[in-house]
């Protein structure tokens, strides 16, 4: 079942030198799966996630033939209706999400507010839902955490709290933009395990944006590789290390591997033709 379909998406920014195309005509679909989007910094990964939710600030422009959520074109919705889609249907965990929390509000107030934005239940019901979500992300000391402020939480706890907040409205799709990039490896694995369990239990679609190819190959079902705003290759995650495109091969060869140690890692070589080639259509 297709939850999301993106067709011919462009994200553009006017500059003194002319229009800069951050995302250039990409098309892909998302089912009830874990879809990875990988590439170097500046390849258009985060812009793609923000564009789906129409979070590109002016003077930036989003253009597409369609961005359809279960058949409904989000580009046709007025801003008032789009605000209901954000969070309720599609939630997004931003990069370094701990710093997306309001520093002057307790965590409990922020979780309750996230519930009340999308539900008409009482404050007691909101608090109970907040506790359930903290349980879902393996936070047990509810009373202490609900009374605490964001600066009192570690990086891993902050990530978990932000994920809990995004899942309170029970969205159909979760966009996770480098949610573990600031964490050490052990905490990173815990967060990924939590996201994986929640996505599977709720039957959600996940867009996992990352620059870590090894992580994505282990965690996702399908992977889109982006270069200069375009999709250059689509792979099954399990077969990512058998990718054919020279850009993907270059990224893989520049990573250290325990099973194949080398004295020197390869330097990524780029070809101007990659940026000019048509984007691969990643719709299933």
Backbone bond lengths (Angstrom), bond angles and torsions (degrees), N, CA, C in turn:
res aa  C-N    CA-C-N  psi(-1)  N-CA   C-N-CA  omega(-1)  CA-C   N-CA-C  phi
1 X - - - 1.470 - - 1.530 109.32 -
2 X 1.323 116.91 128.84 1.461 121.97 -179.87 1.524 109.84 -86.39
3 X 1.327 116.25 120.40 1.464 121.14 176.77 1.522 111.02 -88.23
4 X 1.316 116.30 -40.70 1.460 121.41 -173.99 1.516 109.42 -136.78
5 X 1.331 116.02 136.27 1.464 120.90 174.58 1.516 109.16 -131.74
6 X 1.314 115.78 123.98 1.468 122.80 179.53 1.522 107.49 -113.33
7 X 1.323 116.20 126.20 1.459 121.03 -176.78 1.528 110.60 -126.96
8 X 1.329 115.85 118.47 1.466 123.70 174.28 1.532 111.54 55.90
9 X 1.326 116.13 56.96 1.466 122.31 -178.42 1.529 110.68 -85.07
10 X 1.346 115.18 130.42 1.467 122.94 174.22 1.518 108.90 -125.98
11 X 1.326 116.68 139.76 1.465 122.41 170.39 1.528 106.64 -123.80
12 X 1.341 116.62 122.23 1.461 121.46 -172.44 1.522 110.92 -126.22
13 X 1.338 115.15 146.06 1.457 121.63 176.58 1.528 109.49 -131.65
14 X 1.330 117.94 126.98 1.463 119.30 175.88 1.525 110.56 -73.95
15 X 1.325 116.51 137.99 1.467 122.20 176.56 1.521 108.21 -133.47
16 X 1.313 116.70 173.63 1.460 120.67 178.12 1.519 111.52 -65.80
17 X 1.318 116.81 -25.20 1.462 120.81 -179.76 1.522 112.52 -91.42
18 X 1.335 116.98 1.18 1.462 120.94 -177.07 1.518 110.63 122.40
19 X 1.305 117.13 -169.40 1.462 121.96 -177.60 1.524 110.48 -82.84
20 X 1.336 115.32 129.46 1.464 121.32 175.87 1.520 108.83 -100.31
21 X 1.328 116.52 124.76 1.462 121.82 179.89 1.526 109.33 -95.82
22 X 1.338 116.37 104.92 1.458 120.59 -179.12 1.526 111.38 -78.69
23 X 1.331 116.91 -35.00 1.470 123.13 174.65 1.522 106.24 -129.36
24 X 1.339 116.37 133.09 1.458 119.05 -167.71 1.531 112.28 -128.31
25 X 1.313 115.35 88.76 1.458 121.51 169.52 1.512 115.69 65.76
26 X 1.343 117.69 44.54 1.471 119.38 -178.59 1.529 110.78 -92.56
27 X 1.317 115.28 150.21 1.465 122.43 177.57 1.523 108.77 -135.41
28 X 1.322 116.11 131.85 1.470 120.09 176.29 1.515 109.08 -158.87
29 X 1.312 115.80 165.35 1.461 121.58 176.89 1.515 109.65 -128.68
30 X 1.323 115.03 161.03 1.469 121.71 179.08 1.515 109.21 -135.35
31 X 1.319 115.85 125.37 1.457 120.84 172.50 1.522 109.81 -103.73
32 X 1.307 116.50 -156.13 1.468 120.32 175.48 1.527 107.55 -82.43
33 X 1.323 114.69 75.15 1.461 122.12 -171.38 1.515 109.05 -148.25
34 X 1.328 115.28 173.91 1.461 122.43 174.62 1.527 107.51 -107.01
35 X 1.318 115.29 104.07 1.457 121.85 -176.58 1.525 109.33 -101.63
36 X 1.328 117.22 120.34 1.457 121.52 177.96 1.518 111.11 -93.96
37 X 1.325 116.52 141.65 1.466 122.06 171.54 1.523 106.66 -123.05
38 X 1.332 116.54 118.42 1.457 120.49 -175.74 1.526 110.41 -125.96
39 X 1.320 115.06 161.56 1.455 122.28 178.84 1.512 109.22 159.17
40 X 1.317 115.76 173.37 1.456 120.63 179.13 1.526 110.72 -71.15
41 X 1.326 115.90 168.08 1.465 120.22 172.43 1.524 108.68 -59.78
42 X 1.329 116.21 133.84 1.458 120.74 -179.18 1.514 114.70 89.65
43 X 1.339 117.44 3.34 1.464 119.70 -178.42 1.527 112.95 -80.82
44 X 1.340 117.79 -10.29 1.460 120.56 177.64 1.512 114.61 105.44
45 X 1.331 118.08 8.35 1.470 121.44 -176.82 1.528 111.83 -62.55
46 X 1.338 116.03 -56.59 1.465 120.20 -176.89 1.518 111.35 -66.25
47 X 1.323 117.28 -36.92 1.466 120.90 178.13 1.524 111.12 -61.03
48 X 1.328 116.02 -35.76 1.468 119.89 178.01 1.525 110.60 -62.90
49 X 1.342 116.85 -46.96 1.462 120.19 179.00 1.513 112.44 -61.81
50 X 1.328 117.03 -43.74 1.465 120.87 -179.80 1.523 111.49 -67.65
51 X 1.333 116.61 -36.56 1.466 119.99 -178.70 1.524 111.66 -64.99
52 X 1.334 116.93 -36.24 1.471 120.29 178.75 1.526 110.42 -57.67
53 X 1.338 116.44 -38.18 1.465 121.83 -179.34 1.534 112.70 -92.79
54 X 1.324 116.34 6.12 1.475 122.11 -178.88 1.530 110.64 55.90
55 X 1.329 114.86 48.54 1.464 121.47 -179.85 1.529 112.03 -107.32
56 X 1.315 117.52 15.33 1.459 121.35 176.54 1.531 108.20 -80.27
57 X 1.327 115.79 119.46 1.457 119.70 -177.69 1.529 111.60 -76.40
58 X 1.312 115.52 146.85 1.461 119.70 174.91 1.524 109.02 -65.52
59 X 1.326 118.49 147.11 1.472 128.05 10.63 1.518 114.54 -82.97
60 X 1.332 119.30 10.75 1.451 120.68 175.73 1.516 111.31 -62.03
61 X 1.324 116.08 148.54 1.469 121.35 -177.41 1.525 109.80 -128.33
62 X 1.333 115.67 138.97 1.461 122.51 175.56 1.527 108.28 -112.49
63 X 1.326 115.59 125.40 1.459 120.87 177.26 1.521 108.27 -129.48
64 X 1.329 115.77 141.20 1.468 120.34 177.44 1.521 108.63 -163.94
65 X 1.320 115.39 154.23 1.467 118.82 172.60 1.520 109.34 -67.64
66 X 1.341 116.47 -38.83 1.469 120.49 174.76 1.523 109.48 -167.60
67 X 1.315 114.81 147.50 1.463 123.35 167.79 1.518 104.14 -128.28
68 X 1.314 116.54 96.07 1.463 121.72 -167.85 1.518 111.20 -105.61
69 X 1.325 116.42 123.69 1.461 123.56 173.04 1.512 108.15 -101.57
70 X 1.330 116.21 107.86 1.467 123.06 -175.93 1.527 110.57 49.54
71 X 1.334 115.69 44.76 1.461 121.58 175.94 1.515 115.71 89.17
72 X 1.332 118.87 -10.89 1.468 122.00 -179.40 1.519 109.75 -96.71
73 X 1.320 116.89 121.35 1.462 121.70 -176.47 1.530 109.80 -75.83
74 X 1.336 116.15 114.01 1.461 120.68 -177.24 1.526 112.12 -67.82
75 X 1.323 117.05 -23.29 1.465 119.78 -179.61 1.525 112.25 -69.36
76 X 1.341 116.89 -20.05 1.465 121.06 -179.42 1.527 112.76 -87.51
77 X 1.338 117.57 -8.88 1.460 120.27 -174.31 1.524 111.01 -81.15
78 X 1.333 118.28 139.34 1.464 119.60 169.93 1.526 110.09 -67.70
79 X 1.329 116.88 161.00 1.458 121.28 -175.65 1.527 111.73 -58.11
80 X 1.319 117.45 -35.12 1.465 120.72 179.98 1.528 111.13 -60.21
81 X 1.336 116.92 -43.21 1.467 120.38 178.50 1.526 111.11 -74.06
82 X 1.323 116.39 -31.67 1.458 119.63 179.87 1.523 111.16 -66.28
83 X 1.321 116.94 -32.12 1.469 119.80 177.56 1.524 111.41 -63.65
84 X 1.337 116.61 -29.57 1.469 119.93 177.40 1.526 111.22 -73.82
85 X 1.335 115.99 -31.55 1.464 119.97 178.32 1.520 110.17 -67.35
86 X 1.340 116.08 -42.11 1.473 120.52 -179.21 1.525 109.28 -66.18
87 X 1.274 116.15 119.90 1.457 120.34 179.89 1.505 111.85 93.88
88 X 1.329 117.38 -53.67 1.461 119.71 -175.91 1.528 111.61 -73.77
89 X 1.338 117.72 -43.54 1.461 121.69 179.75 1.529 112.10 -103.98
90 X 1.325 116.46 -39.77 1.470 121.37 -179.88 1.526 108.09 -131.10
91 X 1.308 117.07 122.06 1.467 121.70 175.89 1.518 109.14 -109.80
92 X 1.329 115.55 151.16 1.464 120.22 -179.81 1.516 110.26 -132.39
93 X 1.320 115.96 126.57 1.456 122.32 173.00 1.522 106.75 -96.08
94 X 1.327 116.62 115.11 1.465 121.13 -174.89 1.528 111.44 -76.89
95 X 1.340 115.51 168.30 1.453 120.73 174.44 1.526 109.59 -59.44
96 X 1.338 115.74 138.06 1.460 121.97 -178.63 1.529 110.07 48.49
97 X 1.340 117.63 60.98 1.460 121.42 -168.07 1.527 114.86 -62.40
98 X 1.324 117.90 -21.81 1.470 118.36 178.67 1.523 111.04 -54.21
99 X 1.334 116.69 -35.53 1.451 120.32 -177.09 1.528 112.57 -84.01
100 X 1.343 117.30 2.98 1.458 121.27 170.41 1.530 111.62 -87.56
101 X 1.340 116.41 -10.16 1.464 120.66 177.45 1.530 110.06 -77.98
102 X 1.320 116.06 148.37 1.462 121.80 179.34 1.533 109.16 -74.67
103 X 1.326 118.90 119.38 1.466 120.46 -173.80 1.524 114.42 -70.76
104 X 1.342 118.60 -16.13 1.469 120.66 -176.56 1.528 112.62 -104.94
105 X 1.327 117.77 7.30 1.464 121.94 176.06 1.523 109.07 -118.22
106 X 1.334 116.14 143.57 1.460 118.28 175.89 1.525 109.31 -66.47
107 X 1.307 114.86 158.90 1.464 119.83 179.09 1.519 110.36 -62.92
108 X 1.328 116.87 -37.99 1.452 120.06 178.23 1.519 112.14 -59.98
109 X 1.342 117.55 -45.20 1.464 121.12 179.31 1.523 111.16 -61.60
110 X 1.314 116.08 -37.86 1.471 119.18 -178.67 1.524 111.66 -71.62
111 X 1.318 117.15 -37.87 1.461 119.79 177.10 1.524 111.09 -67.84
112 X 1.323 116.62 -40.90 1.473 120.85 178.15 1.527 110.45 -64.46
113 X 1.329 116.81 -40.41 1.464 120.56 178.40 1.529 110.86 -62.65
114 X 1.338 116.70 -40.64 1.468 120.50 178.98 1.527 110.80 -61.33
115 X 1.337 116.44 -36.31 1.469 120.17 177.76 1.526 110.72 -69.94
116 X 1.309 117.20 -47.01 1.465 121.04 -173.76 1.518 113.04 -70.44
117 X 1.334 117.80 -20.73 1.463 120.21 176.34 1.521 111.66 -66.00
118 X 1.332 117.25 -27.36 1.465 120.65 -173.73 1.523 113.34 -120.97
119 X 1.332 117.93 -0.38 1.469 121.22 -178.42 1.523 109.95 -138.36
120 X 1.327 116.37 157.96 1.458 121.57 -178.76 1.524 112.08 -104.60
121 X 1.316 117.89 11.58 1.452 121.06 -177.26 1.518 112.51 -69.65
122 X 1.322 115.68 171.82 1.458 122.48 -179.21 1.528 110.61 -73.41
123 X 1.332 115.05 170.17 1.463 120.00 177.10 1.529 110.56 -64.96
124 X 1.343 116.21 -34.74 1.464 119.84 178.06 1.522 110.70 -64.40
125 X 1.345 116.44 -40.02 1.463 120.43 177.88 1.529 110.39 -66.00
126 X 1.334 115.89 -37.86 1.459 120.66 178.64 1.523 110.63 -64.09
127 X 1.331 116.17 -42.71 1.466 119.70 179.91 1.520 111.15 -65.49
128 X 1.335 116.88 -39.60 1.454 120.41 179.23 1.524 110.78 -64.80
129 X 1.338 116.95 -39.92 1.462 120.76 177.35 1.527 110.50 -65.15
130 X 1.338 116.32 -39.34 1.466 120.49 177.65 1.523 110.70 -60.02
131 X 1.330 116.68 -42.31 1.469 120.82 178.84 1.523 110.50 -64.49
132 X 1.339 116.70 -41.17 1.462 120.41 178.99 1.522 111.25 -62.86
133 X 1.329 116.27 -38.56 1.463 119.67 179.32 1.531 111.17 -70.17
134 X 1.324 116.74 -36.89 1.469 118.83 175.33 1.522 110.41 -63.21
135 X 1.311 116.47 -39.27 1.468 120.03 174.90 1.526 110.86 -60.12
136 X 1.341 115.97 -41.51 1.462 120.64 -176.86 1.518 112.33 -63.20
137 X 1.343 116.54 -28.34 1.472 119.91 178.94 1.534 111.05 -103.15
138 X 1.337 115.38 22.56 1.475 122.73 172.63 1.524 113.39 63.67
139 X 1.339 117.02 38.66 1.460 122.37 171.22 1.523 106.83 -108.73
140 X 1.322 116.53 118.23 1.465 120.58 -171.98 1.529 113.60 -101.61
141 X 1.313 118.63 -31.52 1.465 121.92 -175.65 1.534 109.41 -82.74
142 X 1.342 115.31 72.97 1.465 120.59 -169.15 1.520 112.95 -61.16
143 X 1.311 117.12 -50.67 1.465 120.40 -173.55 1.526 111.37 -60.20
144 X 1.318 116.90 -44.65 1.462 119.97 -179.67 1.523 111.53 -63.97
145 X 1.340 116.15 -43.65 1.469 120.15 -177.90 1.519 110.75 -68.01
146 X 1.321 118.43 -41.60 1.466 120.54 -179.14 1.525 111.88 -63.78
147 X 1.346 117.53 -30.41 1.472 121.16 179.50 1.523 112.89 -84.42
148 X 1.323 116.98 -14.93 1.463 121.41 -172.44 1.523 111.72 -80.71
149 X 1.334 114.68 161.65 1.457 122.46 173.01 1.534 108.65 -101.84
150 X 1.343 117.83 157.26 1.470 120.11 -175.47 1.520 114.69 -53.28
151 X 1.349 117.44 -36.33 1.469 118.53 -176.47 1.529 112.51 -68.77
152 X 1.331 116.71 -14.02 1.460 120.26 179.60 1.535 112.26 -85.75
153 X 1.311 116.88 -4.55 1.461 121.69 -177.33 1.528 111.04 -100.18
154 X 1.323 116.14 147.15 1.464 120.87 173.45 1.527 109.43 -72.04
155 X 1.335 116.01 172.28 1.461 119.58 179.53 1.520 112.29 -60.49
156 X 1.329 116.67 -45.94 1.455 120.24 -179.61 1.515 112.83 -63.60
157 X 1.351 116.80 -40.51 1.470 120.46 177.88 1.526 110.44 -65.27
158 X 1.334 116.27 -40.62 1.459 119.54 178.45 1.521 112.13 -60.98
159 X 1.334 116.34 -40.77 1.464 120.17 177.74 1.528 110.35 -62.51
160 X 1.319 116.64 -44.03 1.463 120.61 -178.38 1.528 110.87 -63.85
161 X 1.325 115.61 -42.01 1.475 119.74 -179.53 1.526 110.79 -63.05
162 X 1.337 116.21 -41.95 1.452 119.32 -179.93 1.524 111.48 -65.87
163 X 1.333 117.07 -39.04 1.464 120.73 176.70 1.531 109.99 -63.56
164 X 1.352 116.50 -42.58 1.465 120.26 177.40 1.516 111.08 -59.02
165 X 1.329 116.85 -43.10 1.462 121.29 -179.38 1.529 111.53 -62.25
166 X 1.339 115.71 -41.35 1.456 119.83 -178.78 1.532 112.42 -69.97
167 X 1.337 116.34 -24.31 1.463 119.79 -177.42 1.525 113.41 -92.89
168 X 1.322 117.55 -7.72 1.471 120.65 -179.16 1.540 112.07 -57.24
169 X 1.345 119.77 -42.54 1.473 118.41 179.73 1.530 114.21 -75.39
170 X 1.339 117.85 0.08 1.469 122.85 -179.14 1.529 111.00 59.20
171 X 1.342 117.70 60.59 1.467 120.74 -176.05 1.523 112.33 -71.08
172 X 1.326 114.64 161.77 1.467 120.86 175.65 1.524 110.97 -80.70
173 X 1.345 116.46 -30.17 1.464 121.88 -175.81 1.522 109.32 -133.35
174 X 1.334 116.52 138.18 1.455 122.16 173.57 1.528 108.32 -117.96
175 X 1.340 116.22 125.38 1.460 122.02 174.22 1.529 106.42 -103.98
176 X 1.316 116.62 117.15 1.468 121.78 -178.48 1.525 108.34 -112.36
177 X 1.335 115.88 109.05 1.462 121.44 -175.78 1.529 109.47 -98.03
178 X 1.322 116.38 99.21 1.465 122.94 -179.51 1.533 111.58 47.75
179 X 1.340 118.60 51.71 1.462 120.13 -173.46 1.524 114.20 -69.99
180 X 1.326 117.91 -12.92 1.469 120.18 -176.52 1.525 112.72 -119.57
181 X 1.335 117.65 11.11 1.465 119.92 -171.66 1.524 113.11 -66.38
182 X 1.352 117.96 -26.63 1.465 120.55 -176.83 1.525 112.64 -97.41
183 X 1.335 117.05 10.73 1.457 120.47 -174.12 1.519 111.22 -108.86
184 X 1.352 115.70 154.24 1.460 118.43 174.33 1.526 109.38 -74.40
185 X 1.318 116.68 167.62 1.458 121.69 -168.46 1.526 112.14 -61.17
186 X 1.334 118.00 -41.79 1.461 120.24 -176.73 1.520 111.42 -65.75
187 X 1.337 117.21 -44.25 1.467 120.40 178.41 1.528 109.99 -68.86
188 X 1.325 116.49 -36.26 1.460 121.67 178.23 1.527 110.66 -56.12
189 X 1.316 116.10 -45.58 1.463 120.12 -179.16 1.523 111.47 -65.42
190 X 1.329 117.19 -37.28 1.462 120.45 177.73 1.525 110.96 -62.52
191 X 1.349 116.75 -45.15 1.463 121.05 -178.96 1.530 110.38 -63.81
192 X 1.333 116.70 -43.12 1.459 120.11 179.65 1.529 111.10 -63.83
193 X 1.313 116.79 -39.03 1.463 120.45 177.96 1.525 111.05 -63.15
194 X 1.338 116.18 -39.97 1.467 120.84 178.05 1.524 110.27 -64.12
195 X 1.340 117.36 -47.86 1.473 120.99 179.78 1.525 110.13 -60.47
196 X 1.330 116.47 -43.39 1.463 121.16 -178.35 1.525 110.86 -61.80
197 X 1.328 116.92 -46.28 1.469 120.48 -179.93 1.528 111.08 -62.17
198 X 1.332 116.60 -43.51 1.461 120.06 -178.17 1.525 111.64 -66.22
199 X 1.336 116.79 -41.54 1.467 120.60 179.86 1.528 110.28 -63.67
200 X 1.334 116.23 -44.06 1.465 119.61 -179.01 1.539 111.32 -68.54
201 X 1.328 117.17 -43.81 1.464 120.55 -177.37 1.521 112.10 -65.30
202 X 1.336 116.70 -35.04 1.464 120.79 -175.96 1.530 113.39 -95.87
203 X 1.326 117.66 -5.73 1.457 120.20 -179.26 1.518 112.80 65.80
204 X 1.326 117.07 36.91 1.458 122.17 -177.85 1.524 110.89 -87.90
205 X 1.323 114.94 166.23 1.459 121.62 166.60 1.518 108.44 -98.71
206 X 1.328 118.01 142.12 1.459 122.09 -179.18 1.523 109.74 -125.45
207 X 1.331 116.71 129.30 1.461 122.30 168.16 1.525 106.42 -107.29
208 X 1.320 115.98 113.05 1.464 122.00 -175.19 1.519 108.22 -108.22
209 X 1.333 116.78 108.56 1.458 122.87 -176.85 1.525 108.65 -96.03
210 X 1.326 116.30 127.50 1.457 119.40 -175.64 1.527 110.29 -157.58
211 X 1.332 116.27 162.67 1.459 121.64 170.65 1.527 110.85 -106.76
212 X 1.333 116.62 -0.81 1.465 122.46 -175.09 1.537 109.63 -95.83
213 X 1.319 116.53 99.43 1.464 120.46 -176.28 1.521 112.43 -65.48
214 X 1.327 117.44 -38.62 1.466 119.87 179.81 1.521 110.88 -63.03
215 X 1.319 116.19 -41.79 1.465 121.13 179.62 1.521 110.70 -63.06
216 X 1.322 116.48 -46.53 1.466 121.46 -178.03 1.527 111.15 -65.54
217 X 1.331 116.86 -38.48 1.473 119.43 -179.25 1.527 111.43 -63.84
218 X 1.334 117.07 -30.38 1.465 121.01 179.61 1.523 112.18 -83.85
219 X 1.337 116.62 -31.56 1.463 120.26 -167.41 1.522 114.00 -98.69
220 X 1.337 117.92 -31.03 1.467 120.71 -170.73 1.531 112.07 -99.56
221 X 1.333 114.77 170.90 1.466 121.36 176.32 1.523 111.34 -96.70
222 X 1.344 115.45 -38.09 1.461 121.14 -177.35 1.519 107.90 -139.80
223 X 1.339 117.73 149.50 1.458 121.36 -174.28 1.532 109.95 -132.07
224 X 1.340 115.52 133.73 1.460 122.34 170.46 1.523 107.24 -105.55
225 X 1.321 117.33 130.14 1.464 121.32 177.21 1.522 108.08 -104.09
226 X 1.344 116.97 123.10 1.459 121.88 -176.85 1.530 110.61 -109.14
227 X 1.325 114.14 141.50 1.461 121.63 175.11 1.529 108.16 -142.71
228 X 1.335 116.60 125.39 1.466 122.36 176.63 1.525 112.00 52.97
229 X 1.339 116.28 40.86 1.454 120.41 174.67 1.510 115.49 85.03
230 X 1.343 117.57 2.99 1.460 120.28 -178.89 1.525 110.92 -127.08
231 X 1.324 115.78 156.70 1.467 121.40 174.50 1.521 107.79 -86.37
232 X 1.332 116.50 119.13 1.465 119.94 -178.02 1.522 112.45 -99.23
233 X 1.349 116.94 -18.96 1.464 119.12 -179.34 1.520 109.64 -161.49
234 X 1.318 115.69 149.41 1.467 123.19 174.49 1.518 107.60 -125.05
235 X 1.332 117.09 131.41 1.473 121.44 -176.62 1.527 109.86 -136.08
236 X 1.322 115.85 151.19 1.457 119.30 161.48 1.526 106.96 -67.64
237 X 1.324 116.95 135.70 1.468 119.52 -174.59 1.525 111.94 -58.73
238 X 1.310 116.42 -37.34 1.466 119.55 -178.19 1.530 111.76 -65.31
239 X 1.342 116.69 -22.40 1.462 121.01 -178.39 1.525 112.21 -108.33
240 X 1.326 116.87 18.33 1.463 119.76 -176.05 1.530 111.98 -59.87
241 X 1.321 117.15 -36.99 1.465 119.81 -177.77 1.530 112.66 -72.86
242 X 1.342 116.51 -4.27 1.464 121.12 173.54 1.527 111.36 -105.21
243 X 1.343 117.44 17.90 1.464 121.75 -178.04 1.527 110.75 -58.68
244 X 1.347 115.91 152.37 1.464 121.42 -174.43 1.528 113.40 -103.52
245 X 1.335 118.42 -31.41 1.468 119.45 -173.83 1.533 109.84 -65.13
246 X 1.329 118.39 137.22 1.475 120.07 -177.62 1.527 113.67 -61.01
247 X 1.329 118.20 -28.51 1.470 119.74 177.31 1.525 110.20 -68.02
248 X 1.336 116.52 -46.72 1.465 120.19 178.56 1.523 110.60 -63.19
249 X 1.335 116.51 -41.21 1.457 120.10 177.55 1.533 110.55 -61.83
250 X 1.336 116.28 -39.63 1.456 120.34 178.68 1.513 112.27 -63.73
251 X 1.332 116.71 -41.50 1.461 120.55 177.51 1.527 110.80 -62.54
252 X 1.322 115.88 -44.51 1.465 120.13 -179.14 1.529 111.44 -65.24
253 X 1.326 116.77 -40.75 1.461 120.39 -177.33 1.528 113.02 -73.61
254 X 1.331 116.63 -14.63 1.469 119.51 178.43 1.524 112.20 -89.18
255 X 1.352 116.29 0.23 1.462 121.12 -179.91 1.526 110.50 -98.93
256 X 1.323 117.87 139.86 1.471 119.61 174.56 1.518 110.68 -71.71
257 X 1.331 116.38 143.85 1.470 121.46 179.13 1.517 109.22 -131.30
258 X 1.332 115.75 131.27 1.461 120.40 179.90 1.525 111.33 -68.76
259 X 1.344 116.64 -31.45 1.463 119.17 -177.19 1.527 112.55 -83.04
260 X 1.348 116.91 -9.43 1.465 119.91 178.89 1.530 109.51 -144.37
261 X 1.344 117.36 68.53 1.473 120.01 -176.38 1.525 111.67 -65.51
262 X 1.346 115.10 143.42 1.468 121.18 178.02 1.519 109.08 -136.18
263 X 1.322 115.55 150.75 1.459 119.98 -179.43 1.525 110.50 -67.93
264 X 1.360 116.16 -40.85 1.462 120.72 179.61 1.527 109.43 -128.85
265 X 1.337 116.24 137.88 1.450 120.98 175.00 1.527 109.64 -86.27
266 X 1.333 115.93 153.35 1.463 120.70 179.50 1.524 110.89 -70.09
267 X 1.313 115.95 147.34 1.463 122.00 171.59 1.522 107.61 -91.44
268 X 1.333 117.36 131.52 1.458 121.43 -177.14 1.524 110.49 -66.58
269 X 1.316 115.96 120.66 1.465 122.33 176.47 1.527 108.97 -97.50
270 X 1.321 116.89 135.13 1.460 121.24 -177.99 1.525 110.64 -113.21
271 X 1.323 114.48 153.42 1.454 121.18 178.76 1.529 107.66 -127.20
272 X 1.334 117.15 128.88 1.470 120.81 -179.72 1.524 112.01 -57.86
273 X 1.309 116.77 -27.14 1.467 120.31 -178.86 1.525 111.90 -64.54
274 X 1.329 117.88 -27.39 1.465 119.90 179.64 1.531 110.86 -62.85
275 X 1.335 116.58 -39.91 1.456 120.09 -177.78 1.527 112.12 -70.20
276 X 1.336 116.53 -27.28 1.462 120.55 -176.76 1.523 113.24 -91.70
277 X 1.317 117.09 -14.72 1.471 120.43 -178.72 1.525 110.15 -68.46
278 X 1.338 118.54 148.37 1.472 120.82 177.91 1.525 111.15 -60.53
279 X 1.329 115.58 146.04 1.455 120.40 178.22 1.528 110.14 -67.46
280 X 1.321 116.23 140.95 1.465 121.38 176.76 1.523 108.65 -70.92
281 X 1.325 117.50 134.52 1.464 122.31 176.85 1.523 108.43 -80.29
282 X 1.334 116.27 114.22 1.464 120.98 -175.24 1.523 112.36 -103.60
283 X 1.327 116.90 24.40 1.458 119.47 175.74 1.529 109.56 -81.29
284 X 1.324 116.05 134.75 1.471 120.22 -177.65 1.522 110.32 -87.91
